[in-house]
Amino acid sequence: MPKQSTVPVTMRALIQRINRKLKLEGEVLKVARPRAVSSVGQYFIINYNSRITKQRVDPEALGRKLGALAEYEHVETQ
């Protein structure tokens, strides 16, 4: 039986897909700068008023929840 393989998706592409979904709710997923990682995590969500709505977001889990990342896709790590 052949091994099932998954299609790689870059983190940048995943963030773009997520942001298209979040745009409907008036939110954006951002990548923290190095000095802010300790306070908000590597990834966080802000609304259009620049207020943080969610901290320490896992983009892969969020992408699957929003339907931006299919079951046959995986996030490519560098």
Short mmCIF file of the C-alpha atoms (twelve columns), coordinates in Angstrom:
data_MODEL
# 
_entry.id   MODEL 
# 
loop_
_atom_site.group_PDB 
_atom_site.id 
_atom_site.type_symbol 
_atom_site.label_atom_id 
_atom_site.label_alt_id 
_atom_site.label_comp_id 
_atom_site.label_asym_id 
_atom_site.label_seq_id 
_atom_site.Cartn_x 
_atom_site.Cartn_y 
_atom_site.Cartn_z 
_atom_site.pdbx_PDB_model_num 
ATOM 1  C CA . MET A 1  0.000   0.000  0.000  1 
ATOM 2  C CA . PRO A 2  1.515   3.392  -0.978 1 
ATOM 3  C CA . LYS A 3  2.360   5.856  1.747  1 
ATOM 4  C CA . GLN A 4  0.064   8.876  1.801  1 
ATOM 5  C CA . SER A 5  2.000   12.090 1.489  1 
ATOM 6  C CA . THR A 6  0.975   15.594 2.368  1 
ATOM 7  C CA . VAL A 7  1.466   18.792 0.443  1 
ATOM 8  C CA . PRO A 8  3.812   21.360 2.004  1 
ATOM 9  C CA . VAL A 9  2.541   24.885 2.682  1 
ATOM 10 C CA . THR A 10 4.904   27.643 3.784  1 
ATOM 11 C CA . MET A 11 4.200   29.577 6.970  1 
ATOM 12 C CA . ARG A 12 3.912   32.769 4.933  1 
ATOM 13 C CA . ALA A 13 1.229   31.222 2.704  1 
ATOM 14 C CA . LEU A 14 -0.633  29.905 5.744  1 
ATOM 15 C CA . ILE A 15 -0.603  33.334 7.392  1 
ATOM 16 C CA . GLN A 16 -1.996  34.876 4.202  1 
ATOM 17 C CA . ARG A 17 -4.774  32.276 4.071  1 
ATOM 18 C CA . ILE A 18 -5.613  32.846 7.740  1 
ATOM 19 C CA . ASN A 19 -5.670  36.614 7.274  1 
ATOM 20 C CA . ARG A 20 -8.148  36.272 4.411  1 
ATOM 21 C CA . LYS A 21 -10.463 34.398 6.778  1 
ATOM 22 C CA . LEU A 22 -9.877  36.748 9.736  1 
ATOM 23 C CA . LYS A 23 -10.476 39.819 7.568  1 
ATOM 24 C CA . LEU A 24 -14.202 39.062 7.694  1 
ATOM 25 C CA . GLU A 25 -14.052 39.442 11.498 1 
ATOM 26 C CA . GLY A 26 -11.907 42.588 11.352 1 
ATOM 27 C CA . GLU A 27 -8.771  40.852 12.646 1 
ATOM 28 C CA . VAL A 28 -5.228  40.129 11.438 1 
ATOM 29 C CA . LEU A 29 -2.641  37.497 12.445 1 
ATOM 30 C CA . LYS A 30 0.763   39.078 13.063 1 
ATOM 31 C CA . VAL A 31 4.291   37.796 13.695 1 
ATOM 32 C CA . ALA A 32 5.892   39.349 16.764 1 
ATOM 33 C CA . ARG A 33 9.207   41.111 16.607 1 
ATOM 34 C CA . PRO A 34 11.959  39.516 18.680 1 
ATOM 35 C CA . ARG A 35 11.636  41.925 21.599 1 
ATOM 36 C CA . ALA A 36 7.874   41.289 21.915 1 
ATOM 37 C CA . VAL A 37 7.900   37.478 21.695 1 
ATOM 38 C CA . SER A 38 8.171   37.026 25.450 1 
ATOM 39 C CA . SER A 39 5.045   39.088 26.115 1 
ATOM 40 C CA . VAL A 40 2.662   38.109 23.287 1 
ATOM 41 C CA . GLY A 41 4.199   34.949 21.800 1 
ATOM 42 C CA . GLN A 42 5.549   34.356 18.301 1 
ATOM 43 C CA . TYR A 43 2.127   34.872 16.665 1 
ATOM 44 C CA . PHE A 44 -0.789  37.003 17.854 1 
ATOM 45 C CA . ILE A 45 -4.070  38.417 16.544 1 
ATOM 46 C CA . ILE A 46 -5.013  42.083 16.552 1 
ATOM 47 C CA . ASN A 47 -8.182  43.824 15.475 1 
ATOM 48 C CA . TYR A 48 -8.278  46.862 13.204 1 
ATOM 49 C CA . ASN A 49 -8.111  49.154 16.246 1 
ATOM 50 C CA . SER A 50 -4.606  47.719 16.913 1 
ATOM 51 C CA . ARG A 51 -5.733  45.970 20.075 1 
ATOM 52 C CA . ILE A 52 -4.437  42.477 20.774 1 
ATOM 53 C CA . THR A 53 -7.344  40.035 20.869 1 
ATOM 54 C CA . LYS A 54 -5.423  36.731 21.164 1 
ATOM 55 C CA . GLN A 55 -1.872  35.969 22.247 1 
ATOM 56 C CA . ARG A 56 0.340   32.919 21.701 1 
ATOM 57 C CA . VAL A 57 -1.582  31.652 18.669 1 
ATOM 58 C CA . ASP A 58 -0.621  28.379 16.961 1 
ATOM 59 C CA . PRO A 59 -1.010  29.180 13.231 1 
ATOM 60 C CA . GLU A 60 -1.308  25.543 12.164 1 
ATOM 61 C CA . ALA A 61 -4.123  24.811 14.638 1 
ATOM 62 C CA . LEU A 62 -5.865  28.078 13.782 1 
ATOM 63 C CA . GLY A 63 -5.542  27.362 10.068 1 
ATOM 64 C CA . ARG A 64 -7.152  23.957 10.469 1 
ATOM 65 C CA . LYS A 65 -9.925  25.405 12.645 1 
ATOM 66 C CA . LEU A 66 -10.714 28.138 10.089 1 
ATOM 67 C CA . GLY A 67 -10.479 25.766 7.127  1 
ATOM 68 C CA . ALA A 68 -7.415  27.519 5.698  1 
ATOM 69 C CA . LEU A 69 -5.273  24.374 5.967  1 
ATOM 70 C CA . ALA A 70 -6.609  21.091 4.612  1 
ATOM 71 C CA . GLU A 71 -5.972  17.659 6.103  1 
ATOM 72 C CA . TYR A 72 -3.703  16.726 3.209  1 
ATOM 73 C CA . GLU A 73 -1.455  19.777 3.813  1 
ATOM 74 C CA . HIS A 74 1.303   20.365 6.354  1 
ATOM 75 C CA . VAL A 75 3.237   23.464 7.349  1 
ATOM 76 C CA . GLU A 76 6.746   23.438 5.967  1 
ATOM 77 C CA . THR A 77 9.377   24.274 8.554  1 
ATOM 78 C CA . GLN A 78 12.708  25.700 7.546  1 
# 
